[in-house]
């Protein structure tokens, strides 16, 4: 019986090195960015860094091969979700290799992919690449795909126009052609406080919020029953969900303030702005009665994040490339959001394909199998073949 496939020693070590670095979204990612940047600088690779306003986080963009038009972007986010309150059997940053798996936060999502890409740099520099390869490693994907927006804007300003992009999120190495969008809002409700025995003289912010929360839930039920539907997704229709709600300070005080967060996950082609307009209309209908008692009362909405849906055609250059490199014709759809829609909106043909499973991402004892890393490494090796990127793009 043949031994299971394993990645190269260098590829696995780079993946482990990155997993050991704490890059939870609420903290800086500069340790990881500088680790990669220092390695690339020693190899003479020019890099571009774009920082957030605080200077505590950065995107990294680098080009491997002769600078010329086109090229393939290899995209990965460097931040991870936290592990507070999860029941881990190992230290989350241990990067332990055991039982045919690499364990640790970010191993699947998505430091395994980034590590394998970085490990291939020297070989790619020594190869006669058909097209340049571009590394695009971003910050703050997990909290709204904020960093990559600055990276893409920097490329556009510099006149850098890649031909295709592979986002290495965990898809089991099946090219993913679509995912839903993710749009989140915060709603702040202002009422008027009073002793609860005088409730009619007050405006109860929690009760007003509850009516809008119910409207959000009703939208989700409507889509579940009436569609539209897109077969191939785990949940083949748009969804609505309220994630956080807080308000009030005591049982015998009419609540003056309430705040809640909610999201829509829309199918490709659906209009998230129209969905939000329906929620605002419900709130607007409640405000006259509230303001008749307390003129300053009402609703305020703030966007939290807007991750566009993604949908690629089977014959697009990035999809053809990924199918060629994967060595089969199978494709998939994924339920989770990625940066793919933002690259696509920038005019870059895009596909999502990377090692591991989203079922392990964000979980206690997150892992990626060594077999998946080996498959990804073989996929990446194909980028240096003359019949790879040039033929597909």
N, C-alpha and C positions, 0 to 999 in steps of 0.2 A: 504494500500500500504506500503510495507516494507521500512524502512529508508535506504538511501544509505550507503554503507560500508564506514567506516572511519578507519584510522590507530590508533594504540594505542597512548595514550597521550605521552608516553616517545619517541616512534618512531617519532612522528610529531615534538616534541620539539627538538630532535637531528637534524632533517632535517632543521628546522628553524635556529638553532644555527649555522649550517654550512653555510647556505645561507647568513647569516648576515656578514660573513667574506669575505673581498675583496681578492680574489685569481685570479684576471685577470692574464693571463700568463706572462705579462711583469713585474709583481710585485712578491714579495716573497709569498710563501704559508706556511711559518713556523707557522703562527698563527693557521691555521687549523690543521696542523700536530701535533703541541704541544698540542692543545686542545684534540685531539683524543688520543695522546700518554699519556697525564696525566691521562685521564680516564682509559686507559688500565693498566697503572702502578698501579693505586689504586686497581685494581682487580687482581694484580699479574700476568698479562700477559706479557711474554717476547716480546720485540719488536726489530726490526732491522731497522735502518735508513741509507739510502744512499743519499748523498748530491750531488748537482751539484758543478762545480768547484768554484763558487762564495761563496758557503756556505749559500746562501739565499733561497735555495729551497731544499726540501727533499722528498724522497719516504718513505713510512712506510710499513713494512711487520710485521705481527704478527700471531702467531699460537694459536688457541683456541682448547683445548683438549689435550689429552696425545700425546706427540711427537712420531710419528711413521711414517713409510713410507706411501706415498700417501697423501690423503686429498684433499679437494676442495678449490680452490682459489676463493675468492669473490673480483673481481677487479673493481676499480673505479678510475677515474682521478679527482684530486682536483682542477685543474685550470679551469678557465672559459674564454670565449671571452669577450671583452670590450663592453661597451654600449654607447660609445661616439657617439653623433649625433642621437641617437634613441629617439623616442617620447614616453617616459614612462609616464604613469599616476600616478605611485607610485615611490617612491625611489627604485632603483634597488636592494638595499640590505635590504629592509624593512622586507622581509619574512612574509608578511601579509597573514593571512588565511581569505578568504572571498569567498562566493559563491561556496563553495565546492572545493576550489583550494588553493594551496600554491603558492604564487606569489614571483618572485624574480629571479635575475640572478643565474643560476646554479640549480634552483629548479628541472627542468627536466633533465638537462645535467651537472652533474649527482649527485648532493649533496643529493637529495631525497633518492636515493639508498644507498649511503654511510651512511647517517644518520640512516636509518633503520637497516643496518648491525651493526653499532656501538651500537645501542640501544639494540640489541639482545644479546650482549656479556655476561651479567651476567646470563641470562637464559641458554645460551649454556654452560657456565662453570659449571652450576649446573646439566646439563643433561649428560646422558651417550651417548656421540656422537658416531655414528657408525664409523666415520672417523674424523680426525682433520679438522678444518676449518682454512683457511689462509686468512688474510686480505692483500690485495695488493693495496695500495693507492698511486698513482703516481703524478708526476708533469709534466707540459709541454706536455700534450697529444694534446692540441688544436693547437700547433704550429709545430707538427711533431712527436709526440710519442717519445720524447727524454728521458724522465725520466724513463719510464718502461724498457728501454734497460739496464740501470744500475741496476735496481731492479732484473731483470731476471739474469743478469750476476752474481750478488751477490748470488742469490739462487744456481746457478750452482756451483759457487766456494765453497759454503758451503755444497754442496751435498744434498740440499733439492729438492726433486723431487715430486711435487704434481701429483695426478692422473688426475685431471680435473680442468677446470677454467670456471667460469661464469662471463662474462663481463657485468656489469649492465647498459649498455647504454639504452636509451629510445626506446623500441620496442613495447610498449603497452602490455608488459608481454607475448608476443609471442616469442618463441625461434627462433632466427635468425641464419640461417645456412651458410650464405655467405654475403660478401660485396666486393666491388671493392677495388683495391689498389689505392694509391694516391702518385704520384711521381712529385715533383716540381723542377724546375731549374731556375737559374738566368743566363741570357746571357748578357755579357758586350761587347759592340762593340766599338772598337777604330778606329777613322778615322783621317783625317787631316783637320784642320780648314783653311778657307780662306774667303775673301770677296765674297759675293754671286755672284758678277759680274764675278768672276774668278772660278766659280764652277768646270769647267773641270780640274783645277789644284789641286783640293782638293778631299778628300774622305769623302762622306757624311755618317756619322754613322747612322743617322736616316733612310736614304733610304736603307742602307744595312740591318739594323734591320728589316725594313718593309718587305723585301723579305723573311726573315726567319719567321717572324710572319705569313705571308701568307702561308708559307709551313706548319706551325703548324695547321692553320685553315684548310688547304687542307687535312691533315691527319684525322682530326675530321670528315670532310665531307665524306671521303672514308669509314671510319668505320660506319658512319651512313647509308650509302647506301649498303655497301658490307659485313658488319659484320666483324668478327663472332658475333653471337647473343647468349644471355643467357636469356631466358624468365624467368620472375619472378622479374627482376629488373625494377624499374621505367623507366629507360633508358636502354634498353637491349643490348647495345653495348658500347665499349670504347668511351671515350670522350677526347677532347683536348680543352684547353682554355688558353688564354693569360689574365693575371689578372692585371698587372702593367706595364706601359711603361713610360719612361721619357728620354728626350734628347734635346740637342740644348739650346742656350742661347739668340738668337735674330733672327729676320726674315732675316736680311741681312748678317748673318754669316753662312757659311756651318758648319753643326753640327759636332763637333769633337768626341763627346761621346754620347752613347745611352745605356740604360739598360732596359731590360724587363724581367718579370717573366712569366712562363707558367707552365701548369701542364698536366699530363695524368692521367686519371682514368681508369685503365685497368681491364678487367674481370679476374676472377680467371683462371689461366693457361696461360694468355698472358704474353709476355716478355717485360717488361718496358724498359730494356736495349736496345732491338732491336728498340723500338719506338724512343728512344733518339738517336740512331745511325743514323736514317733517317734524323733527324734534323741536326745533326752534318755534315752529308754528304752535305746537302744543303749549310751550312755555308762554308764548305771547298771548294766547287766549286766556291764560290764568292771571296775567298781570293786572288787568283793570280792576278786578275785585280785590286783589292784594293792595294796590295803590290807592284804592278808595279809603282804606284804613290807615295805611302808612305809605305816603308818596315815594319814599326812598326805597321801598321794597321792590323785589324783582329778581330776574335771572341774569347771570353773566356767563358767557361761554368762552373758553380758551382752548385752542388746539394744543394737544400734547405731542402728537406725532402723526405724520402722514407718509406711509410707505405705499407707493403705488403698486397696483397689481401688475403681474408680469405674464405675458403670453407670447410665445415664439412659434413660428411656423416650422413644420418638419423639414422644409427645404432651405431654411435660413443658413447662412455660412457657419455660424457658431454651432448650430445643431448638427449639421453635416460633419463638422470637425469632431465634435464630441462622440458622435456615433462611430466614426472611423477609429478614433483613438480607443474607445471602449471595446471595439472588436465585435460588436453585435448591433442589431438594429432596434433593440428595445428602448423605449422611453417611458417616462412616468410624469405624474403631476405631484406636487407637494403641497401640504396644507399650511406650512409656515411661511412667513414673510422673509425676504432677503433683499439685498441691494440690487438685484438683477433689474428690477423695473427702472431704477435710476440710471443705470448704464444704458438700458434700452432707450430711455427718453433722451439720452445724450447722443443718440444716433449710432450706437454701437451694437451690432448683432451679439446677442447674449444667450447663454445657456447656464443652467445650474447643474453641477456634477461634482461630487466629492465623496470621500470615504466615510463610512460609518452610517449610523442610523439616527434619525431624529428621535427615535424612541429612547435612546440613551442620553441624549442631550438634556441639560438642565436637571438631570436626576441625581440623586445620591449614587455614588459609585459609578459615575460616568465612565465610559470606556469606548475604545475603538479596537476592533480586532486587528491583529497583525496581518491577517489575510487581506482585509480591506486596504490597509496601508500599502501592501505589496501590489494590489491591483491598481491603486492610484499611482504608485511609482512607475508601473509599466505604462499606464496612460500618459504620464508626463514624459517618459522616455520617447514616446512617439512624436513629441513636438519637434524633435531634432531630425526626424526623418524627412527626406525630400517629398515623400508621398503623403505627408501629414498636413501641416497648416497650409502650405502653399496650394495643395490640391483642393482643399476644402474651402479656402477663403479667397 
